[in-house]
Amino acid sequence: METEILKAKYEDRPLMIGDMEIPCAVLEDGTRVISQFGVNKALGRPEGGSKDTSRKLPRFFELKALHNLIDDDLAARASNPIIYQGRGGKVNGVPATMLSEICEVWLKARDLGLLQGRQLETAKRAEELMRGFAYVGVIALVDEATGYQDHRVKDALNEILQKFLVEEAKKYKVTFPTQFYKMIFKLNGWAWTPQSAQKKPMVVARWTNDLVYERLAPGLLEELKERNPSDGKKRKHKHFQFLTDDVGEPRLLEHFGGLIALGRIAPNWRKFKELVERAFPKNGTNLMLDLDFEEEPERR
C-alpha cells in the first residue's frame, strides 16, 4: 500500500536565514517541512543522492565521520523523508524541527575534531543556522515564510469549536446542575425558594455566560450565539444543547465541578469572582498571581 502524498497548502516563499534560502512548506495536515535539497544547499553539501547505502542517509549526513553521532531515531527519520507535492512536483522533505538536530550533529563533529577542509565550512554554516533560529522558533519562521501564520490561529480555534459543538441542537436535557445556581444565590445573600430554579434574576444569565461559556473554550460563546440566535426575547434552544457528547458536555460538567468547589471556599460573591479569574481566566487575559484572601471584618 502506497503512502499518501500530501500537498503543500502553503509555500509562498523560502525560509530565509541570513543569506541562506531553504524551500519550506506547510502541508494539508499542518506538518511544517523543509526540503532535503534546501538543507543540502544551506549547509554547502554536494547535490544529488547519498552514496551511503547502509542506512540510506540523505546527502547532508553521508559523511562517515558523522555516523557515530547520529542516533538510531534521528537516522530513521532522516532516511525516511516526507514526500509531498509542491508547486514544482514531488519533493523530499524533513520536519522543520529536524533542522536544528542536523546542525547539532555537524557542530558536535567539529567540537570533536572530526572535520577537515570544506567540512569545517559546513559546520560554520550550521552554526550560522543555529544562531538564526531556536528549536521551537523555526515553526514560527516557516509559518511566516509560507503565509500560514494568518490562517493558523483561525484554524486552531475552528478545530477546538468543532470538538465542542454539534451542528444541530440535541434533544433537551438538563445539564446545568441546580447546585450551581444555589451557589450563586448563597454567595449573593439571596434566599432560595422552590420557584428559584425556574425564575432567576435577569443578571444570572449574564453571569452564566461570563462564568461558563466565556471560560470553557476560546470563541465558544460567540459561536453559540451564531448557531442559537435570539429573536429579541429568547433563544429557541439552550446553549448547552449544542455541546458534543464526547468533549463539550464532559468539559462543561468538569467546569461546573471547579466552579462549585470555588464557591464552597469563597466567603462572598466578590471573593468567588476573584478566585474564578485566577483559576479559569478568559482566553487572552492575564492570570492574577496573588492568591491570598483579604481578612473579612468580624461580624458581631
C-alpha positions in Angstrom: 0.0 0.0 0.0 1.5 3.3 -1.1 1.8 6.1 1.5 -0.5 9.0 0.7 1.4 12.0 -0.7 0.2 15.2 0.9 0.0 18.5 -1.0 1.8 21.7 0.1 -1.0 24.0 1.2 1.3 27.0 1.9 4.6 27.6 0.3 4.7 31.3 -0.6 8.5 31.8 -0.3 11.6 30.1 1.1 12.7 30.3 4.6 15.4 33.0 4.8 18.2 32.7 7.5 21.0 35.1 6.8 21.9 34.7 3.1 20.6 31.1 3.1 17.3 30.2 1.4 15.6 26.9 2.3 12.5 25.8 0.5 9.7 25.1 3.0 6.0 24.4 3.1 3.0 23.7 5.4 1.2 20.5 4.3 -2.5 19.8 4.2 -2.3 18.2 7.7 -0.4 21.1 9.2 3.0 19.5 9.1 5.8 22.0 8.6 8.5 20.7 6.3 11.8 21.8 4.7 13.2 20.2 1.6 16.2 18.0 1.7 17.6 19.8 -1.3 17.3 23.1 0.7 19.1 21.7 3.7 22.0 20.4 1.5 22.3 23.8 -0.2 22.2 25.7 3.1 25.0 23.6 4.5 27.0 23.7 1.3 26.9 20.0 0.8 27.0 18.3 -2.7 23.8 17.9 -4.6 22.3 14.5 -5.6 21.5 11.3 -3.7 23.7 9.9 -0.9 26.4 7.4 -1.5 25.6 5.8 1.8 23.7 2.5 1.2 23.8 1.0 4.7 21.3 3.4 6.4 20.1 5.3 3.3 21.0 8.6 4.9 20.5 11.8 2.9 23.4 13.8 1.5 23.8 16.1 4.5 24.5 13.0 6.7 26.6 10.9 4.3 30.0 11.8 5.8 31.3 8.8 7.7 32.7 11.0 10.4 29.1 11.9 11.4 27.7 8.4 11.7 28.6 7.6 15.3 27.0 10.9 16.3 23.6 10.2 14.7 21.4 8.1 17.0 19.1 5.5 15.6 15.9 7.7 16.0 17.4 10.6 14.0 18.8 8.2 11.4 15.4 6.6 10.9 13.7 10.0 10.5 16.4 11.3 8.2 16.4 8.2 6.0 12.5 8.2 5.6 11.8 11.6 4.0 8.3 13.2 3.9 7.4 13.1 0.2 5.0 15.9 -0.6 3.5 17.5 -3.7 4.9 21.0 -4.2 4.4 23.5 -6.9 7.2 22.1 -9.0 6.4 18.4 -8.4 7.2 15.8 -5.7 9.7 17.0 -3.0 11.6 15.0 -0.4 11.3 16.9 2.9 12.1 16.6 6.6 10.2 18.0 9.5 11.2 21.6 10.1 12.2 21.0 13.7 14.8 18.5 12.4 16.9 21.3 11.0 18.4 22.1 14.4 19.2 18.4 15.1 21.1 18.2 11.8 23.1 21.3 12.7 23.9 20.0 16.1 25.4 16.8 14.6 27.8 18.9 12.5 28.7 21.2 15.4 29.4 18.2 17.6 31.6 16.7 14.9 33.6 19.9 14.7 34.0 20.1 18.5 35.4 16.5 18.5 37.9 17.4 15.8 36.4 15.0 13.2 36.1 17.5 10.4 38.6 18.9 7.9 38.8 21.1 4.8 35.4 22.0 3.4 33.7 20.0 6.1 34.6 22.8 8.5 32.8 25.3 6.3 29.7 23.2 6.6 30.0 23.3 10.4 30.4 27.0 10.2 27.1 27.3 8.1 25.4 25.0 10.6 26.5 27.4 13.4 25.0 30.3 11.5 21.8 28.5 11.1 21.6 27.7 14.8 22.1 31.4 15.5 19.2 32.3 13.2 16.6 30.2 14.9 15.7 28.3 18.1 14.3 24.8 18.0 10.8 25.9 18.5 11.2 29.2 16.7 11.7 27.6 13.4 8.0 26.7 13.4 7.0 30.3 13.5 9.6 31.2 10.8 8.2 28.6 8.5 4.6 29.8 9.1 5.6 33.4 8.3 7.5 32.4 5.2 4.7 30.3 3.8 1.9 32.7 4.7 0.3 30.2 7.0 0.5 32.4 10.1 -2.6 34.3 9.1 -4.6 31.1 9.0 -3.1 29.3 11.9 -5.0 30.8 14.8 -8.3 30.7 13.0 -7.8 27.1 12.0 -6.8 26.2 15.6 -9.9 27.9 17.1 -12.2 26.2 14.5 -10.7 22.8 15.4 -11.4 23.5 19.1 -15.0 24.6 18.4 -15.7 21.6 16.2 -14.8 19.3 19.1 -17.0 21.2 21.5 -20.1 21.8 19.3 -22.6 19.9 17.1 -24.3 21.4 14.1 -27.9 20.9 15.3 -29.3 21.2 18.8 -29.7 17.9 20.6 -32.8 16.8 22.4 -33.3 18.9 25.5 -31.8 17.5 28.7 -30.9 19.3 31.9 -27.1 19.8 32.0 -26.7 22.8 34.4 -26.8 21.5 38.0 -29.2 23.2 40.3 -26.3 23.3 42.8 -24.6 25.9 40.6 -27.5 28.3 40.9 -27.9 27.7 44.6 -24.3 28.6 45.0 -24.9 31.9 43.2 -27.9 32.7 45.4 -26.0 31.8 48.6 -22.9 33.9 47.7 -25.1 36.9 47.0 -27.1 36.5 50.1 -30.4 35.7 48.2 -33.0 33.3 49.6 -33.5 30.1 47.5 -37.2 29.1 47.2 -38.9 26.3 45.2 -39.6 28.8 42.5 -35.9 30.0 42.2 -34.9 27.2 39.8 -37.4 28.4 37.2 -37.4 32.2 37.9 -34.0 33.8 38.4 -32.8 37.4 38.4 -32.0 38.5 34.8 -28.4 39.2 35.8 -27.9 35.5 36.4 -28.0 34.8 32.6 -25.2 37.3 32.1 -23.2 35.8 34.9 -23.7 32.3 33.5 -22.2 33.4 30.1 -19.3 35.0 32.0 -18.6 32.2 34.4 -19.2 29.3 32.0 -19.2 29.8 28.2 -16.6 32.5 28.0 -14.2 30.4 30.0 -14.9 26.9 28.6 -13.2 27.4 25.2 -12.0 30.4 23.2 -14.7 31.9 20.9 -17.3 29.4 22.2 -19.9 31.9 23.4 -19.7 33.9 20.1 -20.2 30.7 18.1 -23.1 29.6 20.2 -24.8 32.9 19.6 -24.4 32.4 15.9 -25.9 28.9 16.0 -28.5 29.7 18.6 -29.6 33.3 17.8 -32.1 35.2 19.9 -35.4 36.6 18.5 -35.0 39.6 20.7 -36.8 37.9 23.6 -35.5 34.4 23.9 -33.5 31.7 22.2 -35.0 28.6 20.6 -32.6 26.3 22.3 -30.5 26.2 25.4 -26.8 26.8 24.5 -25.7 23.5 26.1 -27.8 21.6 23.6 -25.1 22.3 21.0 -22.3 20.8 23.0 -20.9 17.4 21.8 -21.4 14.3 24.0 -17.7 13.3 23.9 -15.9 16.6 24.5 -18.3 19.6 25.1 -20.6 18.1 27.8 -17.8 16.4 29.8 -15.8 19.6 29.8 -18.9 21.6 30.9 -19.5 19.3 33.8 -15.8 19.4 34.8 -16.0 23.2 34.7 -19.1 23.2 36.9 -17.3 21.0 39.4 -14.5 23.5 39.6 -16.8 26.5 40.0 -18.8 24.8 42.7 -15.6 23.9 44.6 -14.5 27.5 44.5 -18.0 28.6 45.6 -17.6 26.4 48.8 -14.4 28.2 49.9 -15.3 31.7 48.9 -16.8 33.8 51.7 -18.8 36.0 49.3 -19.6 36.8 45.6 -16.7 39.2 45.2 -14.1 36.7 46.5 -15.6 34.0 44.4 -15.2 36.1 41.2 -11.6 36.8 42.1 -10.9 33.0 42.5 -12.6 32.3 39.2 -10.4 34.9 37.4 -7.3 33.1 38.8 -8.5 29.5 38.2 -10.3 30.0 34.9 -9.1 33.2 33.1 -10.8 34.1 29.9 -8.9 33.5 26.7 -6.2 36.2 26.3 -6.4 37.6 29.9 -3.6 37.6 32.4 -3.6 35.3 35.4 -3.9 37.0 38.8 -1.0 35.9 41.0 -2.0 37.0 44.5 -4.0 34.0 45.9 -4.4 35.3 49.4 -7.8 36.3 50.8 -8.2 39.6 52.5 -9.3 39.3 56.0 -13.1 39.7 56.4 -14.2 42.0 59.2 -15.6 40.0 62.1 -19.4 40.2 62.2 -21.0 40.8 65.6 
